[in-house]
Amino acid sequence: MPHQFSVNFSDPRSDGIKACDWRWPENKPVWAMSSRGETETRWYVDGPLTEEGRKELLKRVGLESVADQLPLETIATMSPAQLAYIGNANGQVQSSPVSDRIGDHCSAELVAA
């Protein structure tokens, strides 16, 4: 099974946690959103990548400065490895981002489509 990759961030509106997750529904890799309450252990799938999620992904890989060139539709199907490559190629990232997923703290460079 391919590595999974998650980028977690706080949700100030609900005191919970949100995540952008690299997933393979129907064997088509895409970013999806999930969430859980701060005291919960169960994650809930919230649907496709959102604009908020896009911004968090770009922040994690150091691509905030070129965010206007990477719209939601483009980011939604870019693997963590592709995002890390762009960040590294632009001198934006010093090292490859690491997944926040418990038990699978792999580097973005290892997670391709």
DACORVEN-V890863 format. One record per residue. N is the residue number from 1. OMEGA is omega in radians with two decimals (NA if undefined). Layout:
n=N omega=OMEGA
n=N omega=OMEGA
This chain:
n=1 omega=3.13
n=2 omega=3.05
n=3 omega=3.00
n=4 omega=-3.10
n=5 omega=3.13
n=6 omega=3.02
n=7 omega=-3.11
n=8 omega=3.06
n=9 omega=-3.09
n=10 omega=3.11
n=11 omega=-3.05
n=12 omega=3.14
n=13 omega=-3.08
n=14 omega=-3.05
n=15 omega=3.12
n=16 omega=-3.14
n=17 omega=3.04
n=18 omega=3.10
n=19 omega=2.94
n=20 omega=-3.07
n=21 omega=3.05
n=22 omega=-3.04
n=23 omega=-3.11
n=24 omega=3.08
n=25 omega=3.14
n=26 omega=3.13
n=27 omega=3.08
n=28 omega=-3.07
n=29 omega=3.12
n=30 omega=2.99
n=31 omega=3.08
n=32 omega=3.14
n=33 omega=3.02
n=34 omega=-3.13
n=35 omega=3.01
n=36 omega=3.05
n=37 omega=-3.07
n=38 omega=-3.12
n=39 omega=-3.13
n=40 omega=3.04
n=41 omega=-3.10
n=42 omega=3.06
n=43 omega=3.13
n=44 omega=3.09
n=45 omega=-3.09
n=46 omega=3.13
n=47 omega=-3.08
n=48 omega=3.09
n=49 omega=3.12
n=50 omega=3.08
n=51 omega=3.08
n=52 omega=3.11
n=53 omega=3.11
n=54 omega=-3.13
n=55 omega=3.13
n=56 omega=3.09
n=57 omega=-3.13
n=58 omega=3.09
n=59 omega=-3.10
n=60 omega=-3.12
n=61 omega=3.05
n=62 omega=-3.11
n=63 omega=3.14
n=64 omega=-3.09
n=65 omega=3.12
n=66 omega=-3.09
n=67 omega=-3.12
n=68 omega=3.11
n=69 omega=-3.09
n=70 omega=-3.11
n=71 omega=-3.12
n=72 omega=-3.11
n=73 omega=3.12
n=74 omega=-3.10
n=75 omega=-3.03
n=76 omega=-3.11
n=77 omega=3.11
n=78 omega=-3.12
n=79 omega=3.04
n=80 omega=3.13
n=81 omega=3.12
n=82 omega=3.13
n=83 omega=3.12
n=84 omega=3.13
n=85 omega=3.13
n=86 omega=3.11
n=87 omega=3.13
n=88 omega=-3.12
n=89 omega=3.14
n=90 omega=-3.14
n=91 omega=-3.08
n=92 omega=-3.04
n=93 omega=3.12
n=94 omega=3.10
n=95 omega=-3.09
n=96 omega=3.08
n=97 omega=-3.12
n=98 omega=3.14
n=99 omega=3.05
n=100 omega=-3.08
n=101 omega=-3.13
n=102 omega=3.12
n=103 omega=-3.12
n=104 omega=-3.10
n=105 omega=-3.10
n=106 omega=3.09
n=107 omega=3.11
n=108 omega=-3.11
n=109 omega=3.14
n=110 omega=-3.02
n=111 omega=3.14
n=112 omega=3.13
n=113 omega=NA
